Amino acid sequence: MINIFKGFQNAQAASSSTNPYAIDVIRVKRRDLVYGISHTEDLLDLLVTEGVMTAAKRSVVLTIRTRAEQNSRVLDLLLARGERACRKFFHPCLMLAEPDLYQRIKAYVAGVNESIRDTRRQLIGYLLERDEEGIGKSTDRTVTQKTLFAIKESKRSKTQKEDRHTVPVVTSEVRKPAQNKPENLFTIIASGGELSLLEELLKDTDPNAVNSSNETLLHVAAEHGRLSAIELLLLRGARLDLQDGEGHTALHRAASRGHTEVVTALLKAGAPIYTLDTQARTPIHLAAKDEHLDSVKALVEEETRHSKSQTQDSFLHFAAKEDNWRLAELLLQSGAAVDATNHHKQTALFYAVTENNERTVTVLLNAGAKVDHGVINEAIKLNHGSILHLLLAHARGSLGAEDLGSALFSAVRNNQGGVAAALIHSGADVNMHDKQGYTPLLLSAELGHTEVFRALAAAQARLDAAIPNLSSALHLAVHSGSAPIVQTLLEKGLDPNTTGPKAQTPLHLAAQHNRSALVALLLRAGAQVNAVAQDSLTPLHIASQQRDAETVIQLLRGKADPKARDKLGKTALHWAASTQGENPVVDLLLSAGANPNTTDKEKKTALHLAATEGNVDTVKSLLSHKAKGRAKDMDGSTPLHYAAASGRASVVTALLHSLKNKGIEERNVWRKTALHAAADRGHDGVVELLLETGAKINAVDNSRDTPLHCAARGGHQEVVRRLVGWGQAAQVGRGKRANLQATNNVGKTPLQVAESGDTPGHENIATLLKRKMFLIK
């Protein structure tokens, strides 16, 4: 027997010197971590920042449905990354994301490592070193809440394979075997022997001695309901938190046997009630398993006494998360508060809904659990249809109009027609308005959520409602592009010509958003093709501006008038010509009979606008349809003036070719030629093109400015160089030279104009002109 106990003592010593590295702590504390981490997303962000996890892995984890599954996956990834990653998980990541949980883990590891002095090799040493000035420096080694068992490293045979389903138990200290025939003590306690004999034997025996099953004397006393022995052992210093090979504390043993008096005594002595065994069960789980109701009630009462200072989930929360409906029933029968909240202010019902645990939801509801806005919205968000029906059935009459309305709008956003119908059946107002003035039906139309729209329409929702800016359901459906909703509204008699913002009809809106299919649908329903909105814009104006050929085709087929003018006097052709890039709409309008020479209120034709934008293809199309190339607007400017001023060399070329170089000297009301316009804006390429075509280099405007004056005033060095170099020997016969001495109506030459400027460009021009005039070398 002595040899047996020596072997046991050696094994215990070996076990106690084993350091609980971060990997081991994660394995042992896995359940605490899985259910204790509430801010998973924050934790993942920290892990990515610390380089423990990639952003891609973070995204994958967040696609997992439940938080517990997400946390479990995180732990798997950490274990796969090794010890260093696991240490970073504990500090700083867990410390920042879950400070309460971090402190509990730190306290746990501190208790495990009391006998290990080499802190550099311990996790607790690492944590204390990093957190030296932080909070939670408690030296109290007593484990009180949800304390897990300590790691027990028992010697295994080399051929024995590790059982990964069994969580190793960790002892909190080296336990000494009994010195005074401990087998007698265990036997005496088990058999209910005389207390005086037990007291005598304990004088020379460690009260925390263990037998071959890692049981303490307190475990055996609790197992057999020996209340007097327990009281004696507690007086002798027996510890309440020690766990046997199955992770059971003395309280586990007493609860599993239904020894309620012992349970009560242990609770009064401060026994921890949330400690988990190797199968993640608390004492109350064991008491409930065999329906020891008195013991369950005692544990519930103990929890209730400490509920105000509680910082974790209650027994009922655990049952809800696990879908342990039978435990939930027993807890409620034993007096557990059905609406008690945890530190996140959530009830057990909330977690039962979150985890889709329908049977537990039913138990809680039957016990009178309060159904509030948060619980309803959680069921809607997770699309738990059957659970939502249960909640609504129990909440009928207790939920306020605001809560039901908020839930209904949530269902609309999630496009949940069945949920919406259930909410309406439970009293939600189908025509209520939110703060923005939307009804549920209007919101469904704007979002294009067909399923929920149909459910709302079937529930007699008002189809003619509108939001404050006068947008109707039809306007909103057109905006979202939902043909089924538009079709339904039209079939139910909604007026296709109803006006909304800026007096637009749905047809205007369809043209604006390039909804050609909806244009056809609206026209078939009787939409007025030439309806005018604000500024007298027709749908054809808007579609032409959008360059949407398909919509233009639909509108022209519907007899849209290409000659209609808006408030500015512009036709659809004006709008089409004024856009940049290739525009097939121009040819469609011209083929439909649009007049290319119609002028707007500024007497601009479509050719003026196309020339300004540099749309050479549009310019050519207009010219081929007999657009007047020399047409003048109210300022007397021709399309060539606008092309030159905008630097559109290709358009200038097309216009000159069409005009056969005529009209190059056309002047506007300021008597400026196209060459003036190009020089004034600094478009050297256009200046060269006009000069080569024969433009007069010294033409003067109303201010007697020549093109050289204009270029010098604008500081355009390249144009000045082009003009003063024109007419050199290589260019004899191609035009006169620029007159450097010409004076304008205030008597200034180009040089004097340049000298009036204050930029480096002006200085360079002045220097160039002086050299040309031989004033300097």
KABEL-V201156 format. One record per residue. SS is DSSP state (hx for helix, st for strand, lp for the rest). D_CENTER is the distance of its C-alpha to the mean C-alpha in Angstrom with 1 decimal. Layout:
ss d_center
SS D_CENTER
SS D_CENTER
This chain:
ss d_center
lp 66.7
hx 66.7
hx 65.5
hx 62.7
hx 61.5
hx 61.8
hx 59.6
hx 57.1
hx 57.2
hx 56.6
hx 53.7
hx 52.2
hx 52.7
hx 51.1
hx 48.1
hx 47.7
lp 47.7
lp 44.8
lp 41.8
lp 38.5
lp 36.2
hx 32.4
hx 32.4
hx 34.9
hx 33.1
hx 29.9
hx 32.0
hx 33.9
lp 31.1
hx 28.8
hx 28.7
hx 28.2
hx 25.2
hx 23.6
hx 23.9
hx 23.8
lp 20.4
lp 18.0
lp 15.4
hx 14.7
hx 11.4
hx 13.3
hx 16.3
hx 14.8
hx 13.7
hx 17.3
hx 18.8
hx 17.3
hx 18.7
lp 22.0
lp 22.2
lp 22.6
lp 19.8
lp 18.3
hx 14.7
hx 15.5
hx 16.8
hx 13.7
hx 11.6
hx 14.6
hx 14.8
hx 11.4
lp 12.5
lp 15.4
lp 15.8
lp 17.2
hx 16.8
hx 20.4
hx 20.2
hx 17.3
hx 19.6
hx 22.5
hx 21.1
hx 20.3
hx 23.9
hx 25.3
hx 23.7
hx 25.1
hx 28.5
hx 28.6
hx 28.0
lp 31.0
hx 32.3
hx 30.8
hx 27.2
hx 28.0
hx 29.4
hx 26.4
hx 24.3
hx 26.7
hx 26.9
hx 24.9
hx 21.8
hx 22.8
hx 24.7
hx 21.7
hx 19.1
lp 21.8
hx 24.9
hx 26.8
hx 26.5
hx 27.4
hx 30.5
hx 31.6
hx 31.4
hx 33.3
hx 36.0
hx 36.3
hx 36.9
hx 39.3
hx 41.4
hx 41.6
lp 42.7
lp 45.4
lp 48.1
lp 46.5
lp 47.4
lp 45.8
hx 42.5
hx 41.4
hx 41.1
lp 39.4
hx 35.7
hx 36.7
hx 38.6
hx 35.5
hx 33.4
hx 36.2
hx 36.8
hx 33.1
lp 32.8
lp 36.3
lp 35.6
lp 32.7
lp 32.8
lp 34.0
lp 37.2
lp 38.9
lp 42.0
lp 42.2
lp 42.2
lp 42.4
lp 39.5
lp 38.6
lp 35.2
lp 33.7
lp 35.9
lp 36.0
lp 39.3
lp 40.4
st 40.7
lp 44.1
lp 45.0
lp 48.0
lp 50.1
lp 49.5
lp 51.8
lp 51.0
lp 51.0
lp 48.8
lp 45.2
lp 42.3
lp 41.0
lp 37.2
lp 36.9
lp 39.0
lp 37.4
lp 40.1
lp 41.5
st 41.8
lp 44.7
lp 44.3
lp 47.6
lp 50.8
lp 52.7
lp 56.5
lp 58.5
lp 61.1
lp 64.3
lp 66.6
lp 66.6
hx 63.1
hx 63.6
hx 66.0
hx 63.4
hx 60.9
hx 63.8
hx 65.1
hx 61.7
hx 60.9
hx 64.4
lp 64.4
lp 67.2
lp 69.0
hx 66.8
hx 69.6
hx 69.7
hx 66.0
hx 66.1
hx 68.9
hx 67.2
hx 64.0
lp 65.9
lp 65.8
lp 62.6
lp 58.9
lp 57.3
lp 54.2
lp 56.2
st 54.8
lp 56.4
lp 55.8
lp 52.8
lp 51.2
lp 52.0
st 53.2
hx 56.0
hx 53.5
hx 51.8
hx 55.2
hx 56.2
hx 53.0
hx 53.3
lp 56.8
lp 56.3
lp 58.7
hx 57.8
hx 60.8
hx 60.0
hx 56.4
hx 57.6
hx 60.0
hx 57.4
hx 55.0
hx 57.9
lp 58.6
lp 55.0
lp 53.3
lp 49.6
lp 47.3
lp 44.3
lp 46.0
lp 45.0
lp 47.1
lp 46.5
lp 44.2
lp 42.2
lp 44.1
lp 45.1
hx 48.2
hx 46.1
hx 44.7
hx 48.3
hx 49.5
hx 46.7
hx 47.1
hx 50.8
lp 50.4
lp 52.5
hx 51.2
hx 53.8
hx 52.7
hx 49.0
hx 49.8
hx 51.8
hx 49.2
hx 46.5
hx 48.9
lp 49.4
lp 45.6
lp 44.6
lp 40.9
lp 39.5
lp 36.1
lp 37.5
lp 36.5
lp 39.1
lp 38.7
lp 37.2
lp 34.7
lp 36.8
lp 37.7
hx 41.2
hx 40.2
hx 39.0
hx 42.5
hx 44.2
hx 42.3
hx 43.0
lp 46.7
lp 46.2
lp 47.9
hx 46.9
hx 48.8
hx 47.1
hx 43.7
hx 44.6
hx 45.7
hx 42.5
hx 40.5
hx 42.8
hx 42.3
hx 38.5
hx 38.9
hx 41.2
lp 38.5
hx 35.5
hx 35.2
hx 34.8
lp 32.7
lp 29.5
lp 28.4
lp 28.3
lp 31.5
hx 33.5
hx 32.2
hx 28.6
hx 29.6
hx 31.4
hx 28.4
hx 26.0
hx 28.8
lp 29.8
lp 33.3
hx 34.5
hx 38.1
hx 37.3
hx 35.4
hx 38.5
hx 40.8
hx 38.7
hx 38.7
hx 42.4
lp 43.0
lp 41.5
lp 37.8
lp 35.9
lp 33.7
lp 31.3
lp 31.2
st 27.9
lp 26.7
lp 25.4
lp 21.9
lp 23.9
lp 23.3
st 26.2
hx 27.3
hx 26.6
hx 22.9
hx 22.8
hx 25.2
hx 22.9
hx 19.8
lp 21.9
lp 23.5
lp 26.9
hx 28.8
hx 32.2
hx 31.2
hx 29.5
hx 32.8
hx 34.8
hx 32.7
hx 33.0
hx 36.7
lp 37.0
lp 35.6
lp 32.0
lp 30.4
lp 27.8
lp 25.4
hx 22.4
hx 20.0
hx 21.7
hx 21.8
hx 18.2
hx 17.5
hx 19.9
hx 18.4
hx 14.8
lp 16.4
lp 18.9
lp 21.9
hx 24.4
hx 27.6
hx 26.4
hx 25.2
hx 28.7
hx 30.2
hx 28.3
hx 29.2
hx 32.8
hx 33.2
hx 31.4
lp 33.5
lp 34.9
lp 33.1
lp 29.7
lp 29.8
hx 29.2
hx 26.1
hx 24.5
hx 25.5
hx 24.3
hx 20.8
hx 20.7
hx 22.0
hx 19.4
hx 16.7
hx 18.8
hx 19.0
hx 15.2
lp 15.3
lp 18.5
lp 20.6
hx 24.1
hx 25.9
hx 23.9
hx 24.5
hx 28.2
hx 28.4
hx 27.0
hx 29.4
hx 32.2
lp 31.5
lp 31.9
lp 28.7
lp 29.9
lp 29.0
lp 29.7
lp 28.1
lp 26.2
lp 23.0
lp 22.9
lp 22.3
lp 25.2
lp 23.6
lp 25.3
hx 23.4
hx 25.3
hx 24.4
hx 20.7
hx 21.2
hx 23.2
hx 20.7
hx 18.0
lp 20.7
lp 20.3
hx 23.9
hx 24.2
hx 23.4
hx 25.3
hx 28.3
hx 28.1
hx 28.1
hx 30.9
hx 32.9
lp 32.5
lp 34.3
lp 31.4
lp 32.8
lp 32.4
lp 33.8
lp 31.3
st 29.7
lp 27.1
lp 28.6
lp 28.7
lp 30.8
lp 28.5
st 29.7
hx 28.0
hx 29.7
hx 28.3
hx 24.7
hx 25.3
hx 26.8
hx 23.9
hx 21.5
lp 24.2
lp 24.8
hx 28.5
hx 28.9
hx 27.9
hx 30.1
hx 32.9
hx 32.7
hx 32.8
hx 35.8
hx 37.6
lp 37.3
lp 39.1
lp 36.5
lp 38.2
lp 36.9
lp 38.4
lp 36.6
st 35.6
lp 32.3
hx 31.0
hx 33.7
hx 35.9
lp 34.1
st 34.7
hx 32.3
hx 34.3
hx 33.5
hx 29.8
hx 30.2
hx 32.1
hx 29.6
lp 26.7
lp 29.0
lp 29.1
hx 32.6
hx 32.6
hx 31.8
hx 34.5
hx 37.0
hx 35.9
hx 36.3
hx 39.6
hx 41.0
lp 40.1
lp 42.2
lp 39.9
lp 42.1
lp 41.7
lp 43.1
lp 41.5
lp 41.0
lp 38.0
hx 37.9
hx 39.9
hx 41.7
lp 39.2
lp 39.6
hx 37.1
hx 39.2
hx 38.7
hx 34.9
hx 34.8
hx 37.3
hx 35.1
lp 32.2
lp 34.6
lp 33.6
hx 36.8
hx 36.0
hx 35.4
hx 38.5
hx 40.5
hx 39.4
hx 40.4
hx 43.7
hx 44.5
lp 44.0
lp 46.6
lp 44.4
lp 46.8
lp 46.3
lp 48.8
lp 46.8
lp 46.1
lp 43.4
lp 44.0
lp 44.6
lp 47.0
lp 44.7
lp 44.9
hx 42.2
hx 44.0
hx 43.5
hx 39.7
hx 39.7
hx 41.9
lp 39.9
lp 36.8
lp 36.4
lp 36.6
lp 38.3
lp 38.5
hx 40.2
hx 40.2
hx 43.2
hx 45.4
hx 44.3
hx 45.3
hx 48.5
hx 49.5
lp 48.9
lp 51.5
lp 49.5
lp 52.0
lp 51.1
lp 53.4
lp 51.9
lp 51.2
lp 48.7
lp 49.7
lp 49.9
lp 52.1
lp 49.6
lp 49.7
hx 46.9
hx 48.7
hx 48.2
hx 44.4
hx 44.2
hx 46.3
hx 44.2
hx 41.0
lp 42.9
lp 42.4
hx 45.5
hx 45.1
hx 44.8
hx 47.9
hx 49.9
hx 49.0
hx 50.1
hx 53.2
hx 54.1
lp 53.9
lp 56.4
lp 54.2
lp 56.4
lp 55.8
lp 57.8
lp 56.4
lp 56.0
lp 53.5
lp 54.4
lp 54.6
lp 56.8
lp 54.2
lp 54.3
hx 51.4
hx 53.0
hx 52.5
hx 48.8
hx 48.4
hx 50.3
hx 48.5
lp 45.1
lp 46.4
lp 46.1
hx 48.9
hx 48.4
hx 48.7
hx 51.7
hx 53.3
hx 52.7
hx 54.1
hx 57.1
hx 57.8
hx 57.6
hx 59.9
lp 62.1
lp 61.7
lp 63.0
lp 61.3
lp 60.4
lp 62.4
lp 60.9
lp 60.3
lp 58.0
lp 59.1
lp 58.9
lp 61.1
lp 58.5
lp 58.6
hx 55.7
hx 56.8
hx 56.4
hx 52.9
hx 51.9
hx 53.7
hx 52.2
hx 48.6
lp 49.5
lp 49.1
hx 51.6
hx 51.3
hx 52.0
hx 54.9
hx 56.4
hx 56.0
hx 57.7
hx 60.5
hx 61.2
hx 61.5
lp 64.1
lp 62.3
lp 64.7
lp 63.7
lp 65.5
lp 64.6
lp 64.3
lp 62.1
lp 63.0
lp 62.7
lp 64.8
lp 61.9
lp 62.1
hx 59.1
hx 59.9
hx 59.7
hx 56.2
hx 55.0
hx 56.5
hx 55.0
hx 51.5
lp 52.0
lp 51.4
hx 53.4
hx 53.2
hx 54.5
hx 57.3
hx 58.2
hx 58.2
hx 60.4
hx 62.9
hx 63.3
lp 63.9
lp 67.6
lp 68.4
hx 71.1
hx 68.7
hx 67.7
lp 71.2
lp 71.6
lp 67.9
lp 68.0
lp 69.2
lp 68.0
lp 65.9
lp 68.1
lp 67.2
lp 69.6
lp 68.4
lp 67.8
lp 65.6
lp 66.7
lp 66.2
lp 68.3
lp 65.7
lp 65.6
hx 62.4
hx 63.1
hx 63.3
hx 60.1
hx 58.4
hx 59.9
lp 58.4
lp 54.9
lp 53.1
lp 50.9
hx 51.8
hx 51.9
hx 54.5
hx 56.5
hx 56.5
hx 57.6
hx 60.5
hx 61.6
hx 61.5
hx 63.6
hx 66.1
hx 66.7
hx 67.2
lp 69.6
lp 71.4
lp 70.7
lp 69.4
lp 69.5
